[in-house]
C-alpha cells in the first residue's frame, strides 16, 4: 500500500464542501481542515504508484475550488496503533 499526504489549497469560502468532495473519493482515507499555508490535508492510499496520478491530478485537482496541491509520498508508516497491536500479540486480554 502506498500512502501519499496531499496538501491542498482551496477557495476559502468553500473549504467544507471541497473537503467533503475529496473525502468521498475511493482512495482518500481522511481529509483534515488545517491552519497554515494549506487549507486541507488528504491522506491517499493506493496499491500502485501509477494510481496516484489517477487520484491526485486526475480527481482531487479537478474538484471545483481546488487551487493547488503539494504531494508527499510516504516511505514508511509509523503508527501508535501499529505499535500497540505488535505488543499485544500473544497476550490474553
N, C-alpha and C positions, 0 to 999 in steps of 0.2 A: 504494500500500500504506500502510495506517495502522498505526502502531505504538503500543501502549499498554504502559506499565510499571505493573504491578499489585502493590502492596504488600499482603501478606496476613498477618493474624493468625490463628493456628490453636490448636487444643488441642495443647499442647506435647508430650504423650505420644504423639501420632500424626503428628508432622511428616513422617517419611519416607513413610508411607502416603498422606498427603494430597498431598505433593509428586508422588508417582508418579501419582496420580489426575489431578492438574492437568496434568502433563506429557503424559498420554495424550490430552488434548483436541486436536482437529484444528488449531485456530488458535493454540495455545500452542507457541512455538518453544523456549523454555528456561524452567526453573524453578531458582532458586537458593535454597539454605538459607543464611540470613544471621544475623548477630548484630544486636542493637539492638532497637528498638521493634517491628519486624515479624519474623515467623519465616521468611517466604518472599517472593521477588520473582519474578513471572512476566512474561515477555515475550509479549505477544499481538500477532499480526499479522493484520489483516483487510483486505478490499477496500473496505468502506464503513463509515462511522461507525455506521450502524444495526446492523451486525454486532457491534459492541462490546457492545450490550445483550444479544444472544443469548449471547455467550461469558461475559461477566463476571457480571452479576447472574443471567443465565439458566442458566449451568452451573457456573462456578467457585464462586459463593456458595452453591450448593445442595449442594456436596460436604460430606458429614458431617465435622465438625471444623473447617470454615472459619468463623471467628467474625466477621471484618470484612475489608473490602477498601478500599483507597485507590488510585484510578486516576489516572494521569498520561498524557496523550496527547502524543506527540512531534510537534513542528512540523517538525523536520528531523533527519536522522540523519547523524552524523559517525563514520566508522569508519576505523581504521588499514588494514583490508583494502581498503576502497574507495580510499584514497589510494595504496596500493601498486599496485593494478590500474590506476589512472589514469596513474601514472608509467611503467608497464610497456608502455603502448600503443605499438606500433611498434618495440619493441626486440626484437632476436633473442636468444633465450636460449641 
